[in-house]
Amino acid sequence: MDIQSLKTLMEINAMQSLGSVQSSQNSSSASFFSEMLGQVLQTGENNTASDNRSSLYYNGDSPVFMPSNFAYQNENLVDAIATYTPSNSLGTSDLDDIIKRAANKYHVPEKLISSVIKQESNFNPSALSSAGASGLMQLMPGTAKYLGVSDILDPEQNVMGGAKYLRQMLDQFNGDMETALAAYNAGPGAVKKYGGIPPYKETQNYVQKVLNYYQA
């Protein structure tokens, strides 16, 4: 046998060996997949119709990847997803009740509180400004802490804190609603410095818009 023929036979043998290995690997993968599928289907057959969702879970012996953030118990996962409600979700009647209680507690007109909420967040309890103010009444973190608000995005705490701050501004400026609103927006220091509504376009527009809502 010449050298060229020997070389050709060796190449054919190598290709056959490689194909055999690949075939074995593919067969192993297919076997593993079939095992998983069979066990899932078998589980489904053994379950009652009312609990067939458990057939979606793989209970075999072969190791499978499980994400590290999978924290639920299998039997509660579907229920947990189906019944999940964001903690800061809020219905209209719930907000009306919070506003009413805040108004009674801090002796601030209900309509004034709702007018401030309308202008500050448009009734979005998750609103966040570029300056860092948060929630329905857009409390800054420092102000929230001063007012005793521990969860700035909790609707009740946010509204109670905002109403308390409005009450403080009304008291500080002799019950004058315009200057109290200006202080709520720009800070009491700015109102004192200018002896009234500061010459800030944003604050002037803010006061006018809230008063428009209040008087509507």
Secondary structure, DSSP 8 states (H G I E B T S, - for coil): --HHHHHHHHHHHHHHHHHHHHHHHHHHHHHHHHHHHHHHHHHHHHS-GGGGGGGGS---SS-----TT--S-HHHHHHHHHT---TT---HHHHHHHHHHHHHHHT--HHHHHHHHHHHHTT-TT-B-TTS-BTTTTB-HHHHHHTT-S-TT-HHHHHHHHHHHHHHHHHHTTT-HHHHHHHHHH-HHHHHHHTSS-S-HHHHHHHHHHHHHHH-
